């Protein structure tokens, strides 16, 4: 697959793509790709090296949690704990915190996954 100029620019600068799978299905935001989670471009973006993060969008409207979103993705795309850790580390690296706090958050994530 050949990426366009803008796609390469986003990927190469590690700009986070905040994806909300359940919400994207409910709002038909991914309608052009299909109507099932397996149709979601999340995995394609991940495989192409984009900095993807997992989000809930609106937990009440989507009736979901971050844990549920991660489980749905793992079940659908066969992700393991290493993949789920990568998504969380992507989020930590992209959050609006000073760099020292992002590093502390990343260390806590790694510690938590190592304990799993």
C-alpha positions as CSV (number, residue, x, y, z in Angstrom):
1,X,0.0,0.0,0.0
2,X,1.3,3.4,-0.9
3,X,0.5,6.2,1.5
4,X,-0.3,9.7,0.3
5,X,1.8,12.8,1.3
6,X,-0.5,13.8,4.1
7,X,-0.8,10.3,5.5
8,X,3.0,9.9,5.6
9,X,3.3,13.4,7.2
10,X,1.0,12.3,10.0
11,X,2.6,8.9,10.5
12,X,6.2,10.2,10.4
13,X,5.5,12.9,13.0
14,X,3.8,10.3,15.2
15,X,0.7,12.3,15.5
16,X,-1.8,10.4,17.6
17,X,-4.9,9.1,16.0
18,X,-7.5,8.9,18.7
19,X,-9.9,6.1,17.6
20,X,-13.1,5.2,19.3
21,X,-14.2,1.9,17.7
22,X,-17.7,1.5,19.3
23,X,-18.6,5.1,18.7
24,X,-17.2,5.0,15.2
25,X,-19.6,2.1,14.4
26,X,-22.6,3.7,16.2
27,X,-22.2,7.1,14.4
28,X,-21.4,5.3,11.1
29,X,-18.1,7.3,10.9
30,X,-16.6,4.2,9.2
31,X,-19.6,3.5,7.0
32,X,-17.5,3.5,3.8
33,X,-15.4,0.6,5.2
34,X,-18.3,-1.4,6.5
35,X,-20.6,-1.9,9.5
36,X,-18.7,-4.4,11.7
37,X,-15.7,-3.9,14.0
38,X,-13.6,-6.1,11.7
39,X,-14.2,-3.4,9.0
40,X,-12.7,-0.6,11.1
41,X,-9.4,0.8,9.8
42,X,-7.9,0.6,13.2
43,X,-5.8,-2.5,12.4
44,X,-4.7,-1.1,9.0
45,X,-3.5,2.1,10.6
46,X,-1.7,0.1,13.4
47,X,0.0,-2.2,10.9
48,X,1.1,0.8,8.8
49,X,2.8,2.3,11.8
50,X,0.5,5.1,12.8
51,X,0.3,6.1,16.5
52,X,-3.1,4.8,17.2
53,X,-4.8,5.1,20.6
54,X,-8.0,3.5,21.9
55,X,-10.7,5.8,23.2
56,X,-14.3,5.6,24.4
57,X,-15.5,8.9,22.9
58,X,-18.7,9.1,25.0
59,X,-18.8,6.2,27.5
60,X,-22.5,6.7,28.3
61,X,-23.8,7.0,24.8
62,X,-21.6,4.2,23.6
63,X,-22.2,2.1,26.7
64,X,-18.5,1.2,26.9
65,X,-15.3,1.4,28.9
66,X,-11.7,1.5,27.8
67,X,-11.3,-2.1,29.0
68,X,-14.3,-3.1,26.8
69,X,-12.9,-1.3,23.8
70,X,-9.5,-3.0,24.2
71,X,-11.2,-6.4,24.6
72,X,-13.3,-5.8,21.5
73,X,-10.2,-5.0,19.5
74,X,-8.2,-7.9,20.9
75,X,-11.0,-10.3,20.0
76,X,-11.6,-8.9,16.6
77,X,-8.0,-8.4,15.4
78,X,-6.2,-11.0,17.6
79,X,-4.1,-8.5,19.5
80,X,-2.1,-9.7,22.5
81,X,-1.0,-7.9,25.6
82,X,2.0,-6.4,23.8
83,X,-0.3,-4.8,21.3
84,X,-2.6,-3.4,24.0
85,X,0.4,-2.1,25.9
86,X,1.5,-0.3,22.7
87,X,-1.8,1.4,22.4
88,X,-1.6,2.6,26.0
89,X,2.0,3.8,25.6
90,X,0.9,5.7,22.4
91,X,-1.7,7.4,24.5
92,X,0.8,8.3,27.3
93,X,3.2,9.7,24.7
94,X,0.5,11.8,23.2
95,X,-1.3,13.2,26.2
96,X,-1.2,16.8,27.3
97,X,1.3,16.5,30.2
98,X,4.8,17.7,30.7
99,X,7.4,15.3,29.4
100,X,8.4,14.1,32.9
101,X,4.9,13.2,33.7
102,X,4.4,11.4,30.4
103,X,7.5,9.4,31.2
104,X,6.2,8.5,34.6
105,X,2.9,7.5,33.1
106,X,4.6,5.3,30.5
107,X,6.7,3.7,33.3
108,X,3.5,2.9,35.3
109,X,1.9,1.4,32.2
110,X,4.9,-0.8,31.5
111,X,5.0,-1.9,35.2
112,X,1.3,-2.7,35.1
113,X,1.6,-4.8,31.9
114,X,4.7,-6.6,33.3
115,X,2.7,-7.6,36.3
116,X,-0.1,-9.1,34.1
